[in-house]
Amino acid sequence: MALFRFESWTGWDGLLHAISDREVGSVYPAQAGGRQRLAKQLGLGLGAFVPTRQVHSDRVLEVPGPAYESLADEVGVDGLVTAVPGLVLLGYFADCVPLLAYDPQQRAVGLAHAGWRGTLQGIAGRLVQQMVRSFGTRPADLVAGIGPSIGPCCYEVGPEVIEGLHRQLPQPETLLRPSRPGHAYLDLWAANRQALLRAGLSPQRIEVAGLCTACHVERFFSYRREGRLNGLFGAVIGLLDE
């Protein structure tokens, strides 16, 4: 099974990160098999995974230990951060943007799920802010990855999203390419990269996978391309036990 990894992250000792594909299968709990295969591929037990409770929000939660689930279930959470070795943050995706972050100075990691709602609400910046609050992270020390997700080639949006973009994000014209009347193609990669830059990250420390899930439906699940939810691939990040 070929797991996607960010090329610039290969030299970090003690850091585990990966993004699964269709060969692994759907990692969502209701669809058996995929999560087990992912855990086996990474050399983990299933108990290492700490999953998001995605509701398309900008909420980011610190995970101090395995028993965070009751709070997450109550409020829903699209972003997680932790500095606890052995815990592996897990998010689910089928076109939305996986955001991964690592602070090599404070030894902390973060993960977020950024659909158009989360992107407009600024979840990328919230992820950085939570790492600053929780671990004393300096944004300039962070490295970040923007994973496979629907690209500006394929993500056509309508008036609701376009209007929200103009209300909530600076320079929205740089993120939109006109299509048919009342619609445009949205660049979620650029939107989240810009948000990370505004949060204080260095441009050289942000890697964009540049893989469109709709174009590469043979490799990744894509709700937009397939017309239904056939599965969810996973993004994981964690610190290895010392």
Residue pairs with C-beta under 8 A, 6 or more apart in sequence:
1 20
1 21
1 23
1 24
1 37
1 41
2 21
2 23
3 18
3 19
3 20
3 21
3 24
3 41
3 42
4 18
4 19
4 20
4 21
4 147
4 148
4 209
4 211
5 17
5 18
5 19
6 17
6 100
6 145
6 207
6 209
7 207
8 143
8 207
9 15
9 17
9 102
9 143
9 145
9 207
12 102
12 104
12 143
14 85
14 107
14 239
14 240
14 242
15 102
15 104
15 109
15 237
15 238
15 239
15 240
16 42
16 88
16 236
16 237
16 238
16 239
16 240
17 100
17 102
17 109
17 145
17 235
17 236
17 237
17 238
18 38
18 41
18 42
18 235
18 236
19 98
19 147
19 148
19 209
19 233
19 234
19 235
19 236
20 27
20 34
20 38
20 41
20 233
20 234
20 235
20 236
21 219
21 220
21 233
22 218
22 219
22 220
22 221
22 231
22 233
24 34
24 37
24 38
24 41
24 233
24 234
25 31
25 33
25 34
25 37
25 231
26 33
26 34
26 221
26 230
26 231
26 232
26 233
27 34
27 35
27 38
27 90
27 92
27 232
27 233
27 234
28 34
28 35
28 92
28 231
28 232
29 35
29 51
31 231
31 232
34 231
34 234
35 46
35 49
35 234
36 46
38 234
38 236
39 45
39 46
39 48
39 49
42 88
42 236
44 88
47 66
48 86
48 87
48 88
48 238
49 88
49 90
49 236
50 63
50 66
50 68
50 80
50 82
50 87
50 88
50 89
50 90
51 90
51 91
51 92
52 72
52 77
52 78
52 79
52 80
52 89
52 90
52 91
52 92
52 111
52 113
53 72
53 73
53 75
53 76
53 77
54 76
54 77
54 78
54 91
54 92
54 113
55 76
55 77
55 78
56 78
56 113
56 115
56 117
56 118
57 76
57 77
57 78
57 117
57 118
57 121
57 123
58 78
58 79
58 118
58 121
58 122
58 123
58 126
59 75
59 76
59 77
59 78
59 79
59 126
60 77
60 78
60 79
60 80
60 81
60 110
60 112
60 123
60 126
60 127
60 129
60 130
61 68
61 71
61 72
61 77
61 79
61 80
61 81
61 130
62 80
62 81
62 82
62 130
62 134
63 80
63 81
63 82
63 84
63 87
63 89
64 82
64 84
65 84
65 87
66 87
78 91
78 112
78 113
78 114
78 118
78 123
79 99
79 110
79 111
79 112
79 113
79 123
79 126
79 127
79 130
80 89
80 91
80 110
80 111
80 112
81 89
81 101
81 108
81 109
81 110
81 111
81 127
81 130
81 131
81 134
81 135
82 89
82 108
82 109
82 110
82 238
82 239
83 106
83 107
83 108
83 109
83 134
83 135
83 239
84 239
85 238
85 239
85 240
85 241
85 242
86 238
86 239
86 240
86 241
87 238
87 239
88 236
88 237
88 238
89 109
89 110
89 111
89 236
89 237
89 238
90 111
90 234
90 235
90 236
91 98
91 111
91 112
91 113
91 234
91 235
91 236
92 113
92 232
92 233
92 234
93 113
93 147
93 148
93 149
93 213
93 221
93 232
93 233
93 234
93 235
94 213
94 220
94 221
94 222
94 223
94 229
94 230
94 231
94 232
94 233
95 115
95 149
95 150
95 155
95 213
95 214
95 221
95 222
95 223
95 224
96 113
96 114
96 115
96 118
96 149
96 150
96 188
97 113
97 114
97 115
97 119
97 146
97 147
97 149
97 188
97 189
97 192
98 111
98 112
98 113
98 114
98 145
98 146
98 147
98 148
98 149
98 235
99 110
99 111
99 112
99 113
99 114
99 123
99 124
99 127
99 144
99 145
99 146
99 147
99 192
99 196
100 109
100 110
100 111
100 144
100 145
100 147
100 235
100 237
101 109
101 110
101 111
101 127
101 128
101 131
101 142
101 143
101 144
101 145
101 237
102 108
102 109
102 110
102 142
102 143
102 144
102 237
103 109
103 131
103 135
103 137
103 138
103 141
103 142
104 141
104 143
105 137
105 138
105 141
106 131
106 135
106 136
106 137
106 141
107 239
108 131
108 134
108 135
108 137
108 239
109 237
109 238
109 239
110 127
110 128
110 130
110 131
110 237
111 127
111 235
111 236
111 237
112 118
112 123
112 124
112 126
112 127
113 123
114 123
114 124
114 188
114 192
116 157
116 161
116 164
116 186
116 188
119 188
119 191
119 192
119 195
120 161
120 164
120 165
120 168
120 169
121 168
122 168
122 195
124 192
124 195
124 196
124 199
125 195
125 196
125 198
125 199
128 137
128 139
128 142
128 196
128 199
128 200
128 201
129 199
131 137
131 142
132 138
132 139
138 200
139 199
139 200
139 201
140 200
140 201
140 202
142 201
142 205
143 205
143 206
143 207
144 196
144 201
144 205
144 206
144 207
145 206
145 207
145 208
145 209
146 189
146 192
146 193
146 206
146 207
146 208
146 209
147 209
147 211
147 235
148 209
148 211
148 212
148 213
148 216
148 219
148 220
148 233
149 188
149 189
149 209
149 211
149 212
149 213
150 188
150 212
150 213
150 214
150 222
150 224
151 187
151 188
151 189
151 210
151 211
151 212
151 213
151 214
151 215
152 177
152 185
152 186
152 187
152 188
152 189
152 190
153 185
153 212
153 214
153 215
154 185
154 212
154 214
154 215
154 224
154 225
155 185
155 186
155 187
155 188
155 214
155 224
156 179
156 180
156 183
156 184
156 185
156 186
157 183
157 184
157 185
157 186
158 182
158 183
159 182
159 183
161 186
162 172
162 176
162 182
162 183
162 184
165 172
165 175
165 176
165 186
166 172
169 175
169 191
169 194
170 194
170 198
171 194
174 190
174 194
175 186
175 187
175 190
175 191
175 194
176 184
176 185
176 186
176 187
177 184
177 185
177 187
178 184
178 185
179 185
189 208
189 210
193 206
193 208
196 206
197 203
197 206
211 219
211 220
213 220
213 221
213 222
213 224
213 225
214 222
214 224
214 225
217 225
217 226
220 233
221 229
221 230
221 231
221 232
221 233
223 229
